Amino acid sequence: MTTTTNKRGARQYTLTAILLFFLFLILTGLQVFTERKATDGLRSSVEGVLAKWSIAAPTTGDPVIIPQAGWNYLRAFEAKGKGKTDGLVFAVRVTGNSGPVTGIFYWDKRAGTSFCGIAGIEGATPEQCGITPRVSEYWIRTIDRVCAERAAKGESK
Amino acid sequence: MKKNPVIFLFALCPLVPVSARFGYALVMALALCWYFLTGIAFRELVKKLDLSSAGPTVELVALAFSATVYYLILRWMIPTLAVSLGLYVFVSAFSYLLLLGIDTFSSDSLESIPLMQFVPTLILFSAVRELLGFGTISLPVPEGLMVVPVLPGFSSYGIRFWGTTGGAFILLGVLAWAAKYFHRRISSFRRNA
């Protein structure tokens, strides 16, 4: 009786482990499959916002991972362009008075962080999306801090 | 628990920020339907594999898996929306759990009534909010959201307050009152008929 119960328990544990491992494999596969298109699509939106923001705006280079900065800072790119050697472009979820939007920020070592605009909603201004100066200033300060910490850890170029 | 309107509204509350736009609500509504369908599939799989003691845990892991798959597909199809809505995809899984309750989620019943009421409520609520708050209706497209102006001259006479979270809670209260009022009226009409 005990042997039968043990066998059943072992079978259940094995099947559960196999199932969980299978789910893990699917997620890993999907992550790899979607990464490139997701990055290219986001890059295109970000560059659209940067081009509208300023004539001298940078373009986006390789994606950058900032360790221990949190989920919100996973979408960052190196800034590319004439005279832009040490900058980053961030696509960040900014929650204003009217819900979340994708805010684009440009951090430059000398000038600090600038709010460039909103990606993904055609013709939307920050005011229309409920992004008040206080909200954008909060993100500017936070990105400045994240980049300063990154520089302190010696991860900048 | 399933019929408790407080739980129903509590499930809607985490999604209030995303209900500012109709396009966002469509994405979230689709997520909830996806959790429901994958929930049924995983429940059947658990039954078939006879994982009786590990069943509820596997089903919860399956919900997290479904939410992650949905997020990855969203970022593949609409990368910009995945940045702004990424967190809320997982919040919607929490709302889904609130709606069905963990016990119901693991049971044999395929009771779907709370979800079937919740999805249209979310869509209707966001449509009203966007119309009153922005004068537009937005739809998800690969670039993000396509905004269609519906109320002409909104910039002159529109009140943006209804598009804010504060306005949403007032609208939610009005919506809850209206639903209760009409429910009572219909019940009394049926009794008298």
Boltz contact constraints between the chains, C-beta under 6 A:
constraints:
  - contact:
      token1: [A, 12]
      token2: [B, 51]
      max_distance: 6.0
  - contact:
      token1: [A, 12]
      token2: [B, 54]
      max_distance: 6.0
  - contact:
      token1: [A, 15]
      token2: [B, 49]
      max_distance: 6.0
  - contact:
      token1: [A, 16]
      token2: [B, 51]
      max_distance: 6.0
  - contact:
      token1: [A, 16]
      token2: [B, 54]
      max_distance: 6.0
  - contact:
      token1: [A, 23]
      token2: [B, 65]
      max_distance: 6.0
  - contact:
      token1: [A, 27]
      token2: [B, 68]
      max_distance: 6.0
  - contact:
      token1: [A, 30]
      token2: [B, 72]
      max_distance: 6.0
  - contact:
      token1: [A, 34]
      token2: [B, 72]
      max_distance: 6.0
  - contact:
      token1: [A, 34]
      token2: [B, 76]
      max_distance: 6.0
  - contact:
      token1: [A, 37]
      token2: [B, 76]
      max_distance: 6.0
  - contact:
      token1: [A, 38]
      token2: [B, 75]
      max_distance: 6.0
  - contact:
      token1: [A, 38]
      token2: [B, 76]
      max_distance: 6.0
  - contact:
      token1: [A, 38]
      token2: [B, 79]
      max_distance: 6.0
  - contact:
      token1: [A, 41]
      token2: [B, 79]
      max_distance: 6.0
  - contact:
      token1: [A, 42]
      token2: [B, 79]
      max_distance: 6.0
  - contact:
      token1: [A, 45]
      token2: [B, 80]
      max_distance: 6.0
  - contact:
      token1: [A, 75]
      token2: [B, 83]
      max_distance: 6.0
  - contact:
      token1: [A, 91]
      token2: [B, 83]
      max_distance: 6.0
  - contact:
      token1: [A, 93]
      token2: [B, 83]
      max_distance: 6.0
  - contact:
      token1: [A, 93]
      token2: [B, 84]
      max_distance: 6.0
  - contact:
      token1: [A, 95]
      token2: [B, 17]
      max_distance: 6.0
  - contact:
      token1: [A, 97]
      token2: [B, 164]
      max_distance: 6.0
  - contact:
      token1: [A, 98]
      token2: [B, 20]
      max_distance: 6.0
  - contact:
      token1: [A, 98]
      token2: [B, 163]
      max_distance: 6.0
  - contact:
      token1: [A, 98]
      token2: [B, 164]
      max_distance: 6.0
  - contact:
      token1: [A, 99]
      token2: [B, 17]
      max_distance: 6.0
  - contact:
      token1: [A, 99]
      token2: [B, 18]
      max_distance: 6.0
  - contact:
      token1: [A, 99]
      token2: [B, 20]
      max_distance: 6.0
  - contact:
      token1: [A, 100]
      token2: [B, 17]
      max_distance: 6.0
  - contact:
      token1: [A, 100]
      token2: [B, 84]
      max_distance: 6.0
  - contact:
      token1: [A, 101]
      token2: [B, 84]
      max_distance: 6.0
  - contact:
      token1: [A, 102]
      token2: [B, 80]
      max_distance: 6.0
  - contact:
      token1: [A, 102]
      token2: [B, 83]
      max_distance: 6.0
  - contact:
      token1: [A, 102]
      token2: [B, 84]
      max_distance: 6.0
  - contact:
      token1: [A, 119]
      token2: [B, 80]
      max_distance: 6.0
  - contact:
      token1: [A, 120]
      token2: [B, 80]
      max_distance: 6.0
  - contact:
      token1: [A, 120]
      token2: [B, 144]
      max_distance: 6.0
  - contact:
      token1: [A, 121]
      token2: [B, 144]
      max_distance: 6.0
  - contact:
      token1: [A, 121]
      token2: [B, 145]
      max_distance: 6.0
  - contact:
      token1: [A, 122]
      token2: [B, 147]
      max_distance: 6.0
  - contact:
      token1: [A, 130]
      token2: [B, 164]
      max_distance: 6.0
